[in-house]
Amino acid sequence: PENRPVNGSPWYAFAVRADEPRWISVTLRYTDFFHRYHPKISLFEGEWHDLPDSLLHGPDTLPHAHPGQTGDTILLHEWVRMDLWVDTLSLTVAAQQVIDVARDQRWWMRLEAGGLTGREAAPVEGTPYELWAWHAGEGPNGLLLLGRQHPPEVTGALALRQFMLRLLEDDELATRFRT
């Protein structure tokens, strides 16, 4: 890791390609923690798939079991090996799908047609932030939603996107909520 200490949930992402199509093996070894996230792969921006189980290998020893948030058990290993088919196109491998700033901005800008407006907010510690607003009327009520506080973990961002889409729908429940 670039900084220590780190949390007990190591995250990874890398891109790989080759001059000639071939299989390669990539091994991730963990010093202080365990492998936790099943690899996701992408050849094209926005299209993510789980790496097939048959291409992911771990030690023959019993894995460390960790209770998952949904009551299931996550099997954690000290190392994993991924077999990857690579060619001249860049293959991205990551713990979670990557949503970079440019891709995130494009998604939000598509919502402008639905009445959402965006502008850059004041930088915090040198980092510019975007503020997106939707105005339902003249009333004093409002709702503040915060997202992407920890950008590498995109599951919250994906949930926020679905929530925003639901809020902007044109049905009775969404309209009532907004007004």
C-alpha positions in Angstrom: 0.0 0.0 0.0 1.1 3.6 -0.6 0.1 4.6 2.9 0.0 2.7 6.2 -2.1 1.9 8.1 -4.8 0.9 5.7 -8.2 -0.4 6.4 -8.8 -4.2 6.5 -10.5 -4.2 3.1 -7.7 -3.8 0.5 -8.9 -2.5 -2.9 -7.1 -3.0 -6.2 -7.3 -1.9 -9.8 -5.0 -2.2 -12.8 -5.0 -2.3 -16.5 -3.0 -4.8 -18.6 -2.5 -5.5 -22.3 0.0 -7.4 -24.5 1.6 -7.0 -27.9 0.3 -10.5 -28.9 -2.8 -12.2 -27.5 -1.9 -14.7 -24.7 -2.8 -15.9 -21.2 -1.0 -14.3 -18.3 -1.2 -15.0 -14.5 -1.4 -12.2 -12.0 -0.9 -12.9 -8.3 -2.1 -10.6 -5.6 -0.4 -11.2 -2.2 -1.6 -9.5 1.0 0.8 -8.8 3.9 -1.5 -7.5 6.6 -5.0 -8.5 5.4 -6.8 -10.9 3.1 -8.1 -10.9 -0.5 -11.8 -9.9 -0.2 -13.3 -8.6 -3.5 -14.0 -10.9 -6.4 -12.3 -9.4 -9.5 -14.4 -7.5 -12.0 -13.1 -7.2 -15.6 -13.8 -4.7 -18.3 -12.6 -4.4 -21.9 -14.9 -1.5 -22.7 -15.8 1.5 -20.4 -18.9 0.8 -18.5 -19.2 -2.9 -19.3 -18.1 -4.9 -16.2 -18.3 -8.6 -15.6 -17.1 -10.9 -12.8 -14.0 -12.8 -13.6 -15.2 -16.4 -14.0 -14.5 -18.6 -10.9 -12.5 -21.0 -13.0 -9.9 -18.3 -13.7 -9.4 -17.4 -10.0 -7.2 -19.5 -7.8 -6.3 -19.4 -4.1 -4.2 -21.3 -1.6 -5.1 -24.9 -0.8 -5.3 -24.0 2.9 -8.6 -23.2 4.5 -9.5 -19.6 3.9 -10.2 -17.1 6.7 -14.0 -16.8 7.0 -15.5 -13.4 7.5 -19.2 -12.7 8.1 -20.6 -10.7 5.2 -23.0 -7.8 5.7 -25.9 -9.8 4.3 -25.4 -12.8 6.6 -23.4 -14.8 4.1 -19.7 -15.8 4.7 -17.0 -14.2 2.6 -14.0 -16.4 2.1 -10.7 -14.5 2.4 -7.3 -15.7 1.2 -3.8 -14.4 1.8 -3.2 -14.4 -1.9 -5.1 -15.1 -5.2 -4.0 -15.8 -8.7 -6.0 -14.6 -11.7 -5.6 -16.2 -15.2 -6.3 -13.4 -17.7 -6.6 -13.5 -21.5 -5.0 -10.3 -22.7 -4.4 -8.8 -26.2 -3.7 -5.4 -27.6 -6.9 -3.9 -26.0 -6.5 -2.8 -22.4 -8.2 -5.1 -20.0 -9.1 -3.4 -16.7 -9.2 -5.6 -13.5 -10.6 -4.1 -10.3 -12.1 -5.0 -6.9 -15.2 -2.9 -7.9 -16.1 -1.4 -11.2 -14.2 1.8 -11.8 -16.2 5.0 -12.1 -13.7 7.8 -12.7 -14.5 11.5 -12.5 -15.1 11.9 -16.3 -17.5 9.0 -16.4 -19.3 10.2 -13.3 -19.7 13.7 -14.7 -21.1 12.3 -18.0 -23.8 10.4 -16.1 -24.9 13.4 -14.1 -25.0 15.6 -17.1 -27.4 13.2 -18.8 -29.8 14.1 -16.0 -29.9 17.8 -16.9 -32.7 17.0 -19.3 -34.8 16.0 -16.3 -34.4 19.3 -14.6 -31.2 18.6 -12.7 -28.7 21.5 -12.8 -25.0 21.3 -12.0 -22.3 23.7 -11.0 -18.9 23.5 -9.4 -18.9 24.1 -5.7 -16.1 25.6 -3.7 -13.0 23.4 -3.5 -12.4 21.6 -0.2 -8.7 21.1 0.6 -7.9 21.8 -3.1 -10.4 19.3 -4.5 -13.2 20.8 -6.6 -16.7 19.4 -6.0 -19.8 19.5 -8.1 -23.1 20.4 -6.7 -26.2 19.1 -8.5 -29.6 20.5 -7.6 -33.2 19.9 -8.6 -35.8 22.5 -7.8 -39.4 21.3 -7.4 -41.0 24.6 -6.6 -41.0 27.6 -4.3 -41.4 25.7 -1.0 -38.8 25.9 1.8 -38.2 22.1 1.9 -35.1 20.5 0.5 -33.1 17.3 0.5 -29.3 17.1 0.5 -27.7 13.9 -0.8 -24.0 13.3 -0.5 -22.1 10.7 -2.5 -18.6 9.6 -3.6 -17.1 10.4 -0.2 -14.8 7.4 -0.6 -14.5 7.2 -4.4 -12.9 3.8 -4.8 -15.8 2.0 -3.3 -18.4 2.6 -6.0 -21.3 0.5 -4.6 -22.6 3.5 -2.7 -22.3 5.6 -5.9 -24.3 3.0 -7.8 -27.0 3.0 -5.2 -27.1 6.8 -5.2 -27.6 6.8 -9.0 -30.6 4.4 -8.7 -32.0 6.5 -5.9 -31.6 9.7 -8.0 -33.3 8.1 -11.0 -36.2 7.1 -8.8 -36.5 10.6 -7.4 -36.6 12.1 -10.9 -39.3 9.7 -12.2 -42.5 11.2 -13.5 -45.0 9.3 -11.4 -47.3 10.2 -8.5 -45.0 8.9 -5.7 -41.8 10.7 -7.0 -43.7 13.9 -7.7 -45.3 13.9 -4.2 -41.9 13.3 -2.6 -40.3 16.2 -4.6 -43.1 18.7 -3.7 
